[in-house]
Amino acid sequence: MEFLQPSTWEEALAAKAAFPDAVPIQGGTDVMVEMNFDRRRPDVLLDLGRVRELADWASDAGSLRVGAGVTYARVIAELGAMLPGLALAARTVGSPQIRNRGTVGGNLGAASPAGDSHPPLLAAGAVYEVASAARGARRIPAHEFYLGPKRNALEPDELIAAIYLAPAAGGQQFAKVGTRNAMVIAACSFAVAVDRSARTIGTGIGSAGPTPLQAPDAERYLAGVITDEGLWESGRLPDEAVLERFGALVADAARPIDDVRATASYRRHALTVMGRRTATWALRDGR
Amino acid sequence: MRLKCTVNGEAQEVDGVWEGESLLYVLRERMALPGSKNACEQGECGSCSVYLNGNLVCSCLVAAGQAEGADITTVEGLAREDGLHPIQRAFVEAGAVQCGFCTPGFVVATHDLLRRNADPSEMEIREALAGNLCRCTGYTKIVDAVRLAAERLELERRQA
């Protein structure tokens, strides 16, 4: 096995161009499990842990650029106030040991429908920056990034550079159902982001379809009711029936299957409940 | 590859390391440091917990090549010259050790908790140790041990 350890982004892209089959590794929380269990023996392992450019985040013209190598622990500690939805999801990832190593970029690379970062990033309208040595950087909106189970829009010579998203302009919430409080892969999850400046509602569904999904009908419905009833101005919560309808529309947008973690019907039920609850919390949070 | 790193304050150099093997394997099989335990190999159980450059990690999820040049502290590095670390003593005294297999990981994770939070609540203890599994004790005595260790360390600080 070839082990490549670039220390700059330029070197990393050159390595990926030279070895398109190289498996990138950051915190190792996915890749090492596959190697330990002999499910994967890559010919080339590309360690991105020393690429300094990936480990930083910065605020730029009202937007945040979070490097793909920023760990969940740092998202919680350093970005919790600006990105509460992503930070809430990060808190549910694994355990302290996992959050110290695992990265949001790694979550995107693995592109598991159950990845905890995806719902809050979809809800907040994040855009991902990917790059190759040959063609430079390009940006992919979160909702165009996920192509299938564990498949994303990266070309073989590309690597994930960063995530762009605006600091929260309203309440953001995340909920996840699983068998215990820690160390759990979501049976299903849901994130909602209220944007009081744009007057929109964003959603993200996890682990209830072949990819992470949005619920556009639910988003339009709730934002429409809030606008029609003047609730952006008054700060009052919509009626319970409206929030229940929102939850039902979230569940309608899911495409769940029966598997080891839950049945499709349970996932739909849980999304109905999580949709209503998280929307209530998020609308209450940001008033 | 030849792997160079610092383990428990000592410079280590080992030859013939496969870059894709885990740091846990390197520690146990190549450096004769069997304190970190090998159980799940997927980051679920925490019994291989070590410090990597000051961060609590599962050593089974660190590729050997990623540990090149790193500063590592294992459970073996926590004991003091005069014997057990106060956290280790507290685990023994509180009855938090039964079969003992998970204990090294719990000791390192507790060390990480108490250096950041000298007087954690029960919720904080359970949250900090959520990545460490014990199939014997039911955790009650482990929580007792963490509290006892916190008290002892506080006493030490006052006497220092």
Boltz contact constraints between the chains, C-beta under 6 A:
constraints:
  - contact:
      token1: [A, 1]
      token2: [B, 20]
      max_distance: 6.0
  - contact:
      token1: [A, 3]
      token2: [B, 19]
      max_distance: 6.0
  - contact:
      token1: [A, 3]
      token2: [B, 65]
      max_distance: 6.0
  - contact:
      token1: [A, 28]
      token2: [B, 61]
      max_distance: 6.0
  - contact:
      token1: [A, 28]
      token2: [B, 62]
      max_distance: 6.0
  - contact:
      token1: [A, 28]
      token2: [B, 63]
      max_distance: 6.0
  - contact:
      token1: [A, 29]
      token2: [B, 43]
      max_distance: 6.0
  - contact:
      token1: [A, 29]
      token2: [B, 61]
      max_distance: 6.0
  - contact:
      token1: [A, 32]
      token2: [B, 61]
      max_distance: 6.0
  - contact:
      token1: [A, 33]
      token2: [B, 42]
      max_distance: 6.0
  - contact:
      token1: [A, 35]
      token2: [B, 20]
      max_distance: 6.0
  - contact:
      token1: [A, 36]
      token2: [B, 41]
      max_distance: 6.0
  - contact:
      token1: [A, 45]
      token2: [B, 20]
      max_distance: 6.0
  - contact:
      token1: [A, 47]
      token2: [B, 66]
      max_distance: 6.0
  - contact:
      token1: [A, 49]
      token2: [B, 66]
      max_distance: 6.0
  - contact:
      token1: [A, 95]
      token2: [B, 130]
      max_distance: 6.0
  - contact:
      token1: [A, 95]
      token2: [B, 131]
      max_distance: 6.0
  - contact:
      token1: [A, 96]
      token2: [B, 56]
      max_distance: 6.0
  - contact:
      token1: [A, 96]
      token2: [B, 131]
      max_distance: 6.0
  - contact:
      token1: [A, 97]
      token2: [B, 49]
      max_distance: 6.0
  - contact:
      token1: [A, 97]
      token2: [B, 56]
      max_distance: 6.0
  - contact:
      token1: [A, 97]
      token2: [B, 57]
      max_distance: 6.0
  - contact:
      token1: [A, 97]
      token2: [B, 58]
      max_distance: 6.0
  - contact:
      token1: [A, 97]
      token2: [B, 131]
      max_distance: 6.0
  - contact:
      token1: [A, 98]
      token2: [B, 43]
      max_distance: 6.0
  - contact:
      token1: [A, 100]
      token2: [B, 55]
      max_distance: 6.0
  - contact:
      token1: [A, 100]
      token2: [B, 56]
      max_distance: 6.0
  - contact:
      token1: [A, 100]
      token2: [B, 57]
      max_distance: 6.0
  - contact:
      token1: [A, 101]
      token2: [B, 57]
      max_distance: 6.0
  - contact:
      token1: [A, 182]
      token2: [B, 130]
      max_distance: 6.0
  - contact:
      token1: [A, 183]
      token2: [B, 44]
      max_distance: 6.0
